[in-house]
Amino acid sequence: MELKQYMDIEFSGPHIIRKLQEKRLHDHLVYCSKHSPYYQRILKDSCIDFERIRLEQLCELPFTDKSDIEKYNNDFCAVSPVNIVDVVLSSGTTGCPTRIIYTDYDLNRLAYNEKKSFAGCKITANDIVLLTCTMDRCFVAGLAYFLGIRSLGATAIRNGLNTLESQKDIILRMNPSVIVGVPTFLKKLGLYLQNNNIDPVKTAVSKLVCIGEPLRNYNLEPLKIVRDLEEIWQAKTFSTYASTETVTTFCECTAQQGGHLHPDLAVVEIVDENGKVLSSEHTGEVVVTPLSVEGMPLVRFKTGDISFLIDKQCPCGRYSARLGPILGRKKQMMKVRGTTVYPQSIYSALEEINGIDDYYLIVSSETDLSDNITIYVTVNENSCNCEIIQNKLQAKLRVKPKLIITDKEKLAQQVYTPKSRKPVRFIDRR
């Protein structure tokens, strides 16, 4: 396969973008039907003429979900073993890591994807980028960002999941202008610098690319973590979203109005609980068909993440669709007496309440049709009591969960565990 690059296609009109996507979709489906044992079976009875396929017809093809990749893992491989150059492990539905394979072509595609994403943030070859995400343990994130930075011509510092002291020394010695990392960690790093008499504002850091956690709510308004980061660092913050299986990233541009889809690399759909495709700005599950993947191509992959698409032209000038913030995971959806609630909605509401330091929640089953939510919080103001917090949550969420104020040490033991790269704020006991 030959990797064709379309750096400026997103600034072209919708008609040109659509024409390119249909051509790439045709090539992708033909490749899947010829080289992937799994899709040879799945697509053989399709009534769609791939030569004349339109984007609207994609919904006629079956979904692929994580359990399919787990159950038929070897059948998804579309290349000879000799062409596999990298193996990634993604957690499966049973907790058993699922193998995702990349060819050299796929890694070049990944680099191109990240190059486009970083360029949208106005990161250039003149930047020095500190990576605080791991490149080991068969994760792909750190590798993807490194390849994108390298492709862009910028300097990469691969410090990974190192100590705060180590990150501090790197910042002082090497003067990175950009940091890539989990937003809660970047906040902790900024506060650590302040506690060591170093003003983050006076460092060279001017941009923070945030991974793993959302930065904005449904209305694209910044969450409290964004305000905290920008106050601590006085740096521009950008949100990015990706999944291991799709080899595709959706990153904000300078307008910070959703993660841009690179139309030459993926087709994205939003579907409801019944699998029906929803129109733009309606919330549902994110389904991605990553285009032009060689090693493990996928068709209509259900990510399990909940979001929405924006198809209006972005203030930056791009016509490419944008993916809104991830509002939750499908499997984390809670029903409380007829009201649907996602953890991220609760997090956003809690972060807007003055006096709350930290939090996590536990969900359990009340009946087959309703869940119980218990929220544990720590507070730094005596006036911030259970009744006040519950009333504010009810006003935002239309539900009134049980609330327990606990001490910081107990909460920290639950939320910040060595086994997880991110804070554990959602415990599902259903």
ABEGO torsion letter per residue (X at the ends): XBBBBBAAAAABBAAAAAAAAAAAAAAAAAAAAAABAAAAAAAAABABBAAABBAAAAAABBBBBAAAAAAAAAAABABBAAABABBBBBBBAAGBBBBBBBBAAAAAAAAAAAAAAAAAAGBBAABBBBBABBABGGBAAAAAAAAAAAAAGBBBBBAEBBBAAAAAAAAAAAGBABBBBBAAAAAAAAAAAAAAGBBAAABABABBBBBGBBABBAAGBBBAAAAAAAAAAGBBBBBBBBBAAAGBBBBBBAAGAEBBBBAAABBBBBBBAAGBBBBBGBBBBBBBBBBGBAABBBBGBBAGBBBBBBABBBAAGBABBBBBBBAEBAAABBBBGGBBBBAAAAAAAAAABBGBABBBBBBBBABAABBBBBBBBBBABAABBAAAAAAAAAAAAGBBBBBBBBBAAAAAAAABBAABABBBABBBAX
